[in-house]
Amino acid sequence: MEVHSAADVAGEPAATVRPTNASCESIEDVSGSQVLGRIRLLRAAALLGAAHAAYDLTKAYVSTREQFGAPLLKIPAVGANLAVMQTELIQADAGLRRALVTGDNLDAASAQVARLMAGRCADRVATLAHQLHGAMGVTEEYPLHRLTRRIWAWLDADLPDRYEAISPGTQAVSGGEANFWEVLTG
């Protein structure tokens, strides 16, 4: 087995392991797409957990930090960006819940879509959190960077979203508009 040690942008170990001359046994009743689907759901949950924590930290910061005698939250642009973060989280949470209702009959496309939504959301939340924190968000003493660096490391660890989006996008186009709507709302 070859192991290439490295560290990701969060400073955590991120080794690449390549098995050589390794044999493996198949697990009954579990397909490769089910394993990938579960990995995507776990990644989506991790991304959303970190994004929720970054949102909570940001909301607390802009609610207590004052500028010109009032909390930053009173500035319309700050409130609007906080609302964008919350909206992104609600949408991504819904995508993850939708994928999880399938239980053991995991739908690969739902898992891919949940992972795509979670990644988009987490990246947007991390970016806005840093904007709303200003310089405070990048200091070593403040916890925001611990969340956002993990978000960006986890996003870098996966295939780029444009590759992940090909399969569900192809399914949506091939099934037609009526079928696509039924899958989305059914």
N, CA and C of each residue as an Amber inpcrd file, in Angstrom:
protein
   558
   0.8480000  -1.1580000   0.0000000   0.0000000   0.0000000   0.0000000
   0.9040000   1.2360000   0.0000000   0.5520000   2.2130000  -0.8380000
   1.2800000   3.4820000  -0.8960000   0.4790000   4.5350000  -0.1440000
   1.1460000   5.2760000   0.7290000   0.5040000   6.3470000   1.4700000
   1.3020000   7.6220000   1.2420000   0.6230000   8.6410000   0.7370000
   1.2430000   9.9500000   0.5130000   0.6270000  10.9190000   1.5150000
   1.3990000  11.2340000   2.5470000   0.9040000  12.1100000   3.6070000
   0.8720000  13.5640000   3.1390000  -0.1250000  14.2750000   3.6180000
  -0.2750000  15.6900000   3.3040000  -1.1560000  16.3130000   4.3720000
  -1.3670000  17.6060000   4.2530000  -2.2910000  18.3170000   5.1350000
  -3.1890000  19.1800000   4.2600000  -4.4490000  19.3220000   4.6700000
  -5.3720000  20.1580000   3.9050000  -5.2840000  21.6090000   4.3770000
  -6.1280000  22.4770000   3.8170000  -6.0650000  23.9000000   4.1630000
  -6.4560000  24.1700000   5.6100000  -7.1050000  23.2170000   6.2530000
  -7.4540000  23.3640000   7.6640000  -6.3240000  22.8580000   8.5610000
  -5.2470000  22.3370000   7.9490000  -4.1290000  21.8140000   8.7230000
  -4.3400000  20.4030000   9.2220000  -5.3770000  19.7460000   8.7410000
  -5.6730000  18.3810000   9.1650000  -5.0390000  17.3810000   8.2000000
  -4.7270000  16.1810000   8.6920000  -4.1330000  15.1690000   7.8120000
  -5.0690000  14.8410000   6.6460000  -4.4850000  14.7340000   5.4610000
  -5.2690000  14.4130000   4.2630000  -4.4280000  13.5390000   3.3530000
  -4.1470000  12.3350000   3.7890000  -3.2890000  11.4330000   3.0350000
  -4.0410000  10.8050000   1.8650000  -3.2830000  10.4480000   0.8620000
  -3.8060000   9.6820000  -0.2660000  -3.2940000   8.2520000  -0.1060000
  -4.2160000   7.2930000  -0.1350000  -3.8520000   5.8930000   0.0390000
  -4.1680000   5.1590000  -1.2600000  -3.1560000   4.4460000  -1.7750000
  -3.3430000   3.6510000  -2.9850000  -3.0110000   2.1980000  -2.6590000
  -4.0300000   1.3490000  -2.6660000  -3.7560000  -0.0660000  -2.3790000
  -3.0040000  -0.7210000  -3.5350000  -2.0530000  -1.5500000  -3.2160000
  -1.3280000  -2.3140000  -4.2250000  -1.4390000  -3.7880000  -3.8430000
  -1.7580000  -4.5930000  -4.8060000  -1.9180000  -6.0310000  -4.5790000
  -2.8730000  -6.3190000  -3.4330000  -3.9270000  -5.5550000  -3.3470000
  -4.8930000  -5.7450000  -2.2660000  -6.1200000  -6.4700000  -2.8100000
  -6.6290000  -7.3640000  -2.0010000  -7.8680000  -8.0290000  -2.3750000
  -8.9650000  -7.5260000  -1.4480000 -10.1590000  -7.5640000  -1.9380000
 -11.2700000  -7.1560000  -1.0860000 -12.4550000  -8.0710000  -1.3450000
 -13.2590000  -8.1810000  -0.3420000 -14.4580000  -8.9980000  -0.4550000
 -15.6420000  -8.0710000  -0.6540000 -16.5890000  -8.5210000  -1.4460000
 -17.7830000  -7.7060000  -1.6370000 -18.7000000  -7.8670000  -0.4290000
 -19.4140000  -6.8220000  -0.1670000 -20.3910000  -6.8450000   0.9210000
 -21.7490000  -7.0980000   0.2830000 -22.4170000  -8.1120000   0.7560000
 -23.7070000  -8.4520000   0.1620000 -24.6960000  -7.3200000   0.3280000
 -25.5230000  -7.1310000  -0.6590000 -26.6180000  -6.1690000  -0.6550000
 -26.1680000  -4.7100000  -0.5570000 -24.8990000  -4.4150000  -0.8270000
 -24.4460000  -3.0310000  -0.8330000 -23.7110000  -2.7820000  -2.1420000
 -24.1940000  -1.8070000  -2.9000000 -23.5560000  -1.5000000  -4.1770000
 -22.5850000  -0.3370000  -4.0000000 -21.7410000  -0.1680000  -4.9910000
 -20.8020000   0.9560000  -4.9800000 -21.5220000   2.2920000  -4.9570000
 -22.6450000   2.3900000  -5.6640000 -23.3820000   3.6610000  -5.6770000
 -23.9980000   3.9560000  -4.3090000 -24.3780000   2.9080000  -3.5710000
 -24.9030000   3.1290000  -2.2190000 -23.8050000   3.6390000  -1.2850000
 -22.6210000   3.0870000  -1.4120000 -21.4980000   3.5430000  -0.5840000
 -21.1770000   4.9910000  -0.9140000 -21.0850000   5.3090000  -2.2080000
 -20.8280000   6.6970000  -2.6100000 -21.9370000   7.6270000  -2.1370000
 -23.1650000   7.1600000  -2.2030000 -24.2890000   7.9690000  -1.7360000
 -24.1810000   8.2730000  -0.2590000 -23.7920000   7.2820000   0.5090000
 -23.6410000   7.5040000   1.9590000 -22.4800000   8.4460000   2.2560000
 -21.4060000   8.3050000   1.5080000 -20.2770000   9.2200000   1.6780000
 -20.7120000  10.6510000   1.3540000 -21.4850000  10.8150000   0.2810000
 -21.9680000  12.1540000  -0.0840000 -22.8720000  12.7310000   1.0120000
 -23.7300000  11.8840000   1.5900000 -24.6120000  12.3640000   2.6580000
 -23.8180000  12.7390000   3.9030000 -22.8090000  11.9600000   4.2330000
 -21.9680000  12.2970000   5.3840000 -21.2360000  13.6170000   5.1460000
 -20.7320000  13.8060000   3.9490000 -20.0380000  15.0530000   3.6180000
 -21.0160000  16.2180000   3.6890000 -22.2160000  16.0270000   3.1630000
 -23.2260000  17.0930000   3.2050000 -23.5560000  17.4560000   4.6510000
 -23.7090000  16.4500000   5.4990000 -24.0240000  16.7130000   6.9090000
 -22.8830000  17.4550000   7.5980000 -21.6490000  17.0710000   7.3160000
 -20.4980000  17.7480000   7.9160000 -20.4250000  19.2020000   7.4520000
 -20.6080000  19.4210000   6.1610000 -20.5770000  20.7830000   5.6220000
 -21.6700000  21.6490000   6.2410000 -22.8640000  21.0820000   6.3500000
 -23.9650000  21.8550000   6.9190000 -23.7750000  22.1040000   8.4110000
 -23.1980000  21.1610000   9.1140000 -22.9150000  21.3800000  10.5350000
 -21.9580000  22.5460000  10.7280000 -20.8950000  22.5720000   9.9460000
 -19.9300000  23.6700000  10.0380000 -20.5560000  24.9910000   9.5760000
 -21.3940000  24.9350000   8.5480000 -22.0440000  26.1560000   8.0540000
 -23.0180000  26.7130000   9.0900000 -23.7720000  25.8430000   9.7460000
 -24.6830000  26.2980000  10.8040000 -23.9030000  26.9540000  11.9450000
 -22.7880000  26.3400000  12.3220000 -21.9750000  26.9160000  13.3980000
 -21.4060000  28.2720000  12.9910000 -20.9670000  28.4050000  11.7400000
 -20.4490000  29.6900000  11.2560000 -21.5610000  30.7400000  11.2400000
 -22.7640000  30.3400000  10.8420000 -23.8990000  31.2630000  10.8570000
 -24.2080000  31.7190000  12.2840000 -24.2800000  30.7700000  13.2200000
 -24.5810000  31.1080000  14.6150000 -23.5410000  32.0620000  15.1930000
 -22.2840000  31.8010000  14.8970000 -21.2080000  32.6630000  15.3720000
 -21.3340000  34.0650000  14.7690000 -21.6610000  34.1160000  13.4970000
 -21.8110000  35.4030000  12.8070000 -23.0110000  36.1670000  13.3340000
 -24.1200000  35.4900000  13.5290000 -25.3180000  36.1540000  14.0390000
 -25.0440000  36.7420000  15.4230000 -24.3760000  35.9840000  16.2710000
 -24.0430000  36.4850000  17.6100000 -23.1060000  37.6930000  17.5180000
 -22.1560000  37.6290000  16.6100000 -21.1930000  38.7240000  16.4580000
 -21.8690000  40.0160000  15.9990000 -22.6680000  39.9340000  14.9420000
 -23.2890000  41.1600000  14.4140000 -24.4010000  41.6710000  15.3280000
 -24.9100000  40.8180000  16.2040000 -25.9330000  41.2520000  17.1550000
 -25.3200000  41.9940000  18.3470000 -24.0730000  41.6900000  18.6860000
 -23.4510000  42.3020000  19.8600000 -22.4260000  43.3790000  19.5220000
 -21.8000000  43.2840000  18.3640000 -20.7770000  44.2720000  17.9670000
 -21.4680000  45.5500000  17.5380000 -21.0460000  46.6680000  18.1180000
 -21.6880000  47.9520000  17.8110000 -20.8230000  48.8160000  16.9120000
 -21.4940000  49.5450000  16.0640000 -20.8740000  50.5310000  15.1700000
 -21.7930000  51.7400000  15.1540000 -21.2720000  52.9070000  15.4130000
 -22.0550000  54.1440000  15.4510000 -23.2110000  54.0550000  16.4480000
 -22.9670000  53.3820000  17.5760000 -23.9460000  53.3190000  18.6530000
 -25.0620000  52.3070000  18.4840000 -24.9770000  51.4450000  17.4940000
 -26.0190000  50.4270000  17.2730000 -25.3590000  49.1190000  16.8430000
 -26.0230000  47.9910000  17.0970000 -25.4540000  46.7070000  16.6450000
 -25.2840000  46.6920000  15.1220000 -24.2620000  45.9890000  14.6590000
 -24.0360000  45.8650000  13.2100000 -25.2660000  45.3280000  12.4990000
 -26.0480000  44.5260000  13.1830000 -27.2460000  43.9290000  12.6000000
 -28.2370000  44.9840000  12.1050000 -28.1770000  46.1760000  12.6600000
 -29.0910000  47.2500000  12.2560000 -28.7240000  47.8410000  10.8970000
 -27.5290000  47.5750000  10.4140000 -27.1280000  48.0430000   9.0800000
 -27.8320000  47.1520000   8.0540000 -28.5900000  47.7270000   7.1220000
 -29.3790000  46.9080000   6.1840000 -28.5650000  45.8600000   5.4210000
 -27.3820000  46.1860000   4.9660000 -26.5820000  45.2220000   4.2060000
 -26.1640000  44.0420000   5.0820000 -25.9100000  44.2900000   6.3530000
 -25.5360000  43.2140000   7.2700000 -26.7310000  42.2910000   7.4820000
 -27.8920000  42.8700000   7.7470000 -29.1020000  42.0670000   7.9250000
 -29.4410000  41.2700000   6.6720000 -29.2540000  41.8910000   5.5030000
 -29.5470000  41.1940000   4.2470000 -28.6130000  40.0070000   4.0490000
 -27.3350000  40.1810000   4.3490000 -26.3930000  39.0660000   4.1950000
 -26.6680000  37.9550000   5.1990000 -27.0800000  38.3170000   6.3890000
 -27.4590000  37.3000000   7.3720000 -28.6820000  36.5170000   6.8770000
 -29.6200000  37.2250000   6.2530000 -30.8060000  36.5650000   5.6890000
 -30.4220000  35.6300000   4.5390000 -29.4540000  36.0340000   3.7230000
 -28.9800000  35.1700000   2.6420000 -28.3860000  33.8870000   3.2210000
 -27.5930000  34.0310000   4.2800000 -26.9950000  32.8570000   4.9210000
 -28.0790000  31.9120000   5.4310000 -29.0880000  32.4690000   6.1000000
 -30.1740000  31.6510000   6.6490000 -30.9590000  30.9560000   5.5350000
 -31.2100000  31.6580000   4.4570000 -31.9390000  31.0700000   3.3220000
 -31.1570000  29.9190000   2.7070000 -29.8700000  30.1180000   2.5260000
 -29.0200000  29.0470000   1.9860000 -29.0740000  27.8110000   2.8870000
 -29.0180000  28.0260000   4.1990000 -29.0570000  26.9080000   5.1420000
 -30.3920000  26.1700000   5.0940000 -31.4850000  26.9040000   5.0080000
 -32.8100000  26.2740000   4.9390000 -32.9230000  25.4040000   3.6910000
 -32.4730000  25.9210000   2.5530000 -32.5400000  25.1600000   1.3020000
 -31.6760000  23.8960000   1.3680000 -30.4520000  24.0400000   1.8590000
 -29.5520000  22.8880000   1.9100000 -30.0430000  21.8500000   2.9210000
 -30.5930000  22.3080000   4.0450000 -31.1730000  21.3720000   5.0150000
 -32.3130000  20.5770000   4.3870000 -33.1330000  21.2500000   3.5960000
 -34.2470000  20.5700000   2.9240000 -33.7260000  19.5210000   1.9430000
 -32.6650000  19.8460000   1.2210000 -32.0760000  18.8820000   0.2920000
 -31.5320000  17.6590000   1.0070000 -30.9020000  17.8800000   2.1470000
 -30.3730000  16.7530000   2.9140000 -31.5020000  15.9100000   3.4960000
 -32.5280000  16.5630000   4.0380000 -33.6760000  15.8080000   4.5750000
 -34.3400000  14.9840000   3.4820000 -34.4630000  15.5510000   2.3020000
 -35.0840000  14.8360000   1.1740000 -34.3060000  13.5770000   0.8340000
 -32.9810000  13.6820000   0.8490000 -32.1540000  12.5150000   0.5350000
 -32.2160000  11.4790000   1.6510000 -32.3710000  11.9240000   2.8840000
 -32.3710000  10.9960000   4.0200000 -33.6710000  10.2130000   4.1570000
 -34.7760000  10.7020000   3.6210000 -36.0470000   9.9900000   3.7720000
 -36.0760000   8.6840000   3.0000000 -35.1270000   8.4970000   2.0980000
 -35.1020000   7.2550000   1.3260000 -34.6040000   6.0830000   2.1620000
 -33.9810000   6.3510000   3.3200000 -33.5300000   5.2830000   4.2120000
 -32.5310000   4.3640000   3.5470000 -32.7650000   3.0490000   3.6610000
 -31.8380000   2.0770000   3.0890000 -31.8850000   2.0570000   1.5630000
 -32.9720000   2.5420000   0.9720000 -33.0850000   2.6010000  -0.4820000
 -32.5320000   3.9330000  -0.9840000 -31.2990000   4.2130000  -0.6340000
 -30.6790000   5.4940000  -0.9350000 -30.6770000   5.7600000  -2.4340000
 -31.2170000   6.8990000  -2.8070000 -31.2380000   7.3410000  -4.1900000
 -29.9520000   8.1130000  -4.4510000 -29.1260000   7.6140000  -5.3790000
 -27.8300000   8.2310000  -5.6580000 -27.9810000   9.6770000  -6.1090000
 -28.9930000   9.9580000  -6.9300000 -29.1860000  11.3190000  -7.4180000
 -29.5460000  12.2600000  -6.2720000 -30.4020000  11.8150000  -5.3460000
 -30.7620000  12.6530000  -4.2020000 -29.5470000  12.9390000  -3.3280000
 -28.6920000  11.9440000  -3.1670000 -27.4730000  12.1350000  -2.3730000
 -26.5400000  13.1230000  -3.0570000 -26.4280000  13.0190000  -4.3840000
 -25.5850000  13.9600000  -5.1190000 -26.1240000  15.3750000  -5.0110000
 -27.4150000  15.5290000  -5.1620000 -28.0230000  16.8500000  -5.0790000
 -27.8700000  17.4220000  -3.6720000 -28.0550000  16.5940000  -2.6520000
 -27.8820000  17.0530000  -1.2710000 -26.4570000  17.5230000  -1.0390000
 -25.4830000  16.7790000  -1.5610000 -24.0730000  17.1600000  -1.4100000
 -23.7750000  18.4590000  -2.1730000 -24.3220000  18.5900000  -3.3620000
 -24.1290000  19.8160000  -4.1440000 -24.7220000  21.0230000  -3.4320000
 -25.9290000  20.8700000  -2.9250000 -26.5870000  21.9740000  -2.2190000
 -25.8220000  22.3440000  -0.9520000 -25.3650000  21.3250000  -0.2180000
 -24.6280000  21.5800000   1.0220000 -23.3060000  22.2840000   0.7280000
 -22.6240000  21.8780000  -0.3160000 -21.3590000  22.5090000  -0.6810000
 -21.5350000  23.9530000  -1.0920000 -22.5350000  24.1990000  -1.9110000
 -22.8130000  25.5720000  -2.3510000 -23.1670000  26.4480000  -1.1560000
 -24.0140000  25.9200000  -0.2950000 -24.4410000  26.6470000   0.8930000
 -23.2590000  26.9350000   1.8150000 -22.4720000  25.9120000   2.1290000
 -21.3660000  26.0740000   3.0690000 -20.3440000  27.0770000   2.5550000
 -20.0570000  27.0300000   1.2650000 -19.1140000  27.9810000   0.6870000
 -19.6440000  29.4100000   0.7850000 -20.9150000  29.5840000   0.4720000
 -21.5370000  30.9190000   0.5390000 -21.5770000  31.4270000   1.9800000
 -21.9640000  30.5660000   2.9120000 -22.0300000  30.9560000   4.3220000
 -20.6390000  31.3250000   4.8370000 -19.6250000  30.5380000   4.4870000
 -18.2580000  30.8180000   4.9390000 -17.7750000  32.1690000   4.4020000
 -18.0440000  32.4230000   3.1450000 -17.6280000  33.6970000   2.5430000
 -18.3180000  34.8690000   3.2160000 -19.6240000  34.7780000   3.3900000
 -20.3660000  35.8720000   4.0200000 -19.9840000  36.0380000   5.4910000
 -19.7170000  34.9360000   6.1690000 -19.3090000  35.0230000   7.5770000
 -18.0240000  35.8340000   7.7070000 -17.0770000  35.5770000   6.8320000
 -15.8300000  36.3430000   6.8750000 -16.0720000  37.8130000   6.5260000
 -16.9270000  38.0680000   5.5730000 -17.2300000  39.4610000   5.2300000
 -17.8640000  40.1930000   6.4100000 -18.7890000  39.5390000   7.0960000
 -19.4890000  40.1880000   8.1990000 -18.6250000  40.3170000   9.4540000
 -17.6510000  39.4490000   9.6040000 -16.7420000  39.5460000  10.7450000
 -15.6070000  40.5380000  10.4880000 -15.3300000  40.8240000   9.2350000
 -14.1970000  41.6870000   8.9300000 -12.9010000  41.0210000   9.3740000
 -11.9710000  41.8090000   9.8390000 -10.6560000  41.2920000  10.2300000
 -10.7480000  40.3150000  11.3990000 -11.7600000  40.4520000  12.2430000
 -11.9040000  39.5630000  13.4040000 -12.0040000  38.0970000  12.9660000
 -12.5960000  37.8340000  11.8160000 -12.8170000  36.4660000  11.3630000
 -11.5760000  35.7090000  10.9730000 -10.4500000  36.3910000  10.7900000
  -9.2330000  35.7020000  10.3720000  -8.1850000  35.6430000  11.4750000
  -8.4810000  36.2000000  12.6400000  -7.5080000  36.1370000  13.7300000
  -7.4390000  34.7250000  14.2940000  -6.2870000  34.3500000  14.7740000
  -6.0730000  33.0030000  15.2970000  -6.9110000  32.7400000  16.5470000
  -7.1640000  33.7850000  17.3350000  -7.8740000  33.6140000  18.5970000
  -9.3780000  33.4070000  18.4120000  -9.9070000  33.8790000  17.3060000
 -11.3530000  33.8200000  17.0860000 -11.7040000  32.5210000  16.3650000
 -12.7840000  31.8230000  16.7380000 -13.0500000  30.4680000  16.2290000
 -13.5850000  30.3670000  14.7970000 -13.9220000  31.4580000  14.1490000
 -14.5370000  31.3500000  12.8150000 -13.6600000  30.5930000  11.8260000
 -12.3830000  30.8850000  11.8090000 -11.5100000  30.2500000  10.8130000
 -11.4360000  28.7350000  10.9900000 -11.6530000  28.2420000  12.1960000
 -11.6360000  26.7890000  12.4080000 -12.7800000  26.1200000  11.6440000
 -13.8890000  26.8150000  11.5370000 -15.0490000  26.2900000  10.7980000
 -14.8630000  26.4490000   9.2980000 -14.5100000  27.6490000   8.8750000
 -14.4510000  27.9270000   7.4350000 -13.2950000  27.2080000   6.7520000
 -12.1820000  27.0610000   7.4370000 -11.0700000  26.3250000   6.8300000
 -11.4480000  24.8600000   6.6320000 -12.2130000  24.3110000   7.5580000
 -12.6760000  22.9270000   7.3820000 -13.6570000  22.8350000   6.2140000
 -14.5590000  23.8080000   6.1180000 -15.4980000  23.8120000   4.9900000
 -14.7250000  23.7780000   3.6860000 -13.7730000  24.6750000   3.5300000
 -13.0330000  24.7480000   2.2730000 -12.1530000  23.5260000   2.0540000
 -11.6250000  22.9280000   3.1180000 -10.8430000  21.6950000   2.9740000
 -11.7350000  20.5590000   2.5020000 -12.9230000  20.4440000   3.0960000
 -13.8380000  19.3720000   2.6940000 -14.3180000  19.5580000   1.2630000
 -14.5210000  20.7970000   0.8520000 -14.9110000  21.0390000  -0.5340000
 -13.7830000  20.6620000  -1.4970000 -12.5430000  20.9520000  -1.1110000
 -11.3950000  20.5950000  -1.9460000 -11.1740000  19.0900000  -2.0100000
 -11.6200000  18.3590000  -0.9860000 -11.3920000  16.9160000  -0.9260000
 -12.2840000  16.1520000  -1.9040000 -13.3700000  16.7490000  -2.3240000
 -14.3100000  16.0930000  -3.2400000 -14.0330000  16.4950000  -4.6820000
 -14.7060000  15.7980000  -5.5710000 -14.6710000  16.2250000  -6.9720000
 -15.2890000  17.6170000  -7.0720000 -14.8390000  18.4250000  -8.0110000
 -15.4870000  19.7270000  -8.1860000 -16.9820000  19.5600000  -8.4600000
 -17.7600000  20.5100000  -7.9890000 -19.2200000  20.4310000  -8.1280000
 -19.6690000  20.2560000  -9.5650000 -18.9330000  20.8270000 -10.5120000
 -19.3790000  20.7060000 -11.9120000 -19.3870000  19.2470000 -12.3660000
 -18.4950000  18.4010000 -11.8270000 -18.4940000  16.9800000 -12.1620000
 -19.6160000  16.2530000 -11.4280000 -19.8220000  16.6270000 -10.1840000
 -20.8790000  15.9950000  -9.3900000 -22.2630000  16.3150000  -9.9520000
 -22.4070000  17.4500000 -10.6130000 -23.7110000  17.8820000 -11.1160000
 -24.0810000  17.2290000 -12.4420000 -23.1400000  16.5780000 -13.0900000
 -23.4120000  16.0140000 -14.4220000 -24.4990000  14.9430000 -14.3620000
 -24.3880000  13.9920000 -13.4400000 -25.3430000  12.8820000 -13.3860000
 -26.7700000  13.3420000 -13.0800000 -27.0050000  14.0970000 -11.9980000
 -28.3840000  14.5460000 -11.7710000 -28.8790000  15.4840000 -12.8630000
 -27.9910000  16.2620000 -13.4390000 -28.3880000  17.1550000 -14.5340000
 -28.8160000  16.3800000 -15.7660000 -28.0780000  15.3320000 -16.0740000
 -28.4170000  14.4790000 -17.2160000 -29.7520000  13.7800000 -16.9840000
 -29.9630000  13.2890000 -15.7570000 -31.2310000  12.6330000 -15.4370000
 -32.3970000  13.6210000 -15.5610000 -32.2000000  14.8380000 -15.1320000
 -33.2600000  15.8390000 -15.1920000 -33.6190000  16.1450000 -16.6430000
 -32.6120000  16.2780000 -17.4870000 -32.8620000  16.6070000 -18.8960000
 -33.4840000  15.4220000 -19.6310000 -32.9830000  14.2150000 -19.3820000
 -33.4720000  13.0520000 -20.1240000 -34.8970000  12.6670000 -19.7480000
 -35.3220000  12.9490000 -18.5290000 -36.6560000  12.5650000 -18.0940000
 -37.7540000  13.5190000 -18.5390000 -37.3890000  14.6820000 -18.9840000
 -38.3880000  15.6630000 -19.3950000 -38.8360000  16.5390000 -18.2350000
 -39.4320000  17.6560000 -18.5800000 -39.8150000  18.6470000 -17.5780000
 -40.8480000  18.1150000 -16.5780000 -41.8570000  17.4140000 -17.0610000
 -42.9100000  16.9130000 -16.1680000 -42.3390000  15.9100000 -15.1650000
 -41.4900000  14.9980000 -15.6350000 -40.8750000  14.0140000 -14.7490000
 -39.9510000  14.7040000 -13.7410000 -39.1910000  15.6810000 -14.2150000
 -38.2720000  16.4120000 -13.3400000 -39.0610000  17.1040000 -12.2160000
 -40.1780000  17.7200000 -12.5670000 -41.0100000  18.3880000 -11.5580000
 -41.5700000  17.3840000 -10.5510000 -41.9790000  16.2290000 -11.0360000
 -42.5210000  15.1850000 -10.1460000 -41.4510000  14.6940000  -9.1670000
 -40.2110000  14.5130000  -9.6650000 -39.1180000  14.0900000  -8.7950000
 -38.8190000  15.1530000  -7.7520000 -38.8410000  16.4080000  -8.1470000
 -38.5410000  17.4960000  -7.2180000 -39.6080000  17.6610000  -6.1400000
 -40.8460000  17.4850000  -6.5120000 -41.9430000  17.8050000  -5.5910000
 -42.6190000  16.5740000  -5.0130000 -42.3260000  15.3970000  -5.5660000
 -43.0060000  14.1750000  -5.1380000 -42.6290000  13.6940000  -3.7750000
